[in-house]
Amino acid sequence: MEGSMLWFNVEKGYGYIQTDEDERLYVDSSGFAPGHEPPARCKGAAVTFERQALEGDPRAVDVAFVVQGDARRARLRHSRGGSSL
């Protein structure tokens, strides 16, 4: 599934993800994929994840941040008159 980080409190170790299907999912520090620990400011960051239904509220697991830097650099090159690949 895909969505975006609503917010994540690094000190408390939990936060929420807004799915593309408009569902709000809980995520804690153990729910992130290796190498995808949340930075202090990740509000609005695009993520992929799996939805897991446990007792109580559904939660997100295997959360990974989507790298979007290449698309942004291409837009900047194009807006400056550079060649786009």
Residue pairs with C-beta under 8 A, 6 or more apart in sequence:
1 19
1 20
1 21
1 48
1 49
1 50
1 51
2 19
2 20
2 46
2 47
2 48
2 49
2 66
3 17
3 18
3 19
3 20
3 25
3 46
3 47
3 49
3 60
4 17
4 18
4 44
4 45
4 46
4 47
5 15
5 16
5 17
5 18
5 38
5 42
5 43
5 44
5 45
5 47
6 15
6 16
6 17
6 18
6 24
6 43
7 15
7 16
7 43
8 14
8 15
8 16
8 27
8 38
8 42
8 43
9 15
10 38
10 39
10 40
13 28
13 29
14 26
14 27
14 28
14 29
15 26
15 27
15 38
16 24
16 25
16 26
16 27
17 24
17 25
17 27
17 47
17 49
17 60
17 63
18 24
19 25
19 51
23 51
23 58
25 49
25 51
25 57
25 58
25 59
25 60
26 57
26 58
26 59
26 60
27 49
27 59
27 60
27 61
27 63
28 59
29 37
29 38
31 49
31 59
31 60
31 61
31 62
31 63
32 38
32 63
32 64
33 62
33 63
33 64
36 63
36 64
36 65
38 65
42 65
45 65
45 66
46 65
46 66
46 68
47 60
47 63
47 64
47 65
47 66
48 63
48 64
48 66
49 60
49 61
49 62
49 63
49 64
50 60
50 61
50 62
51 58
51 59
51 60
52 58
52 59
52 60
52 61
74 84
74 85
77 83
77 84
78 84
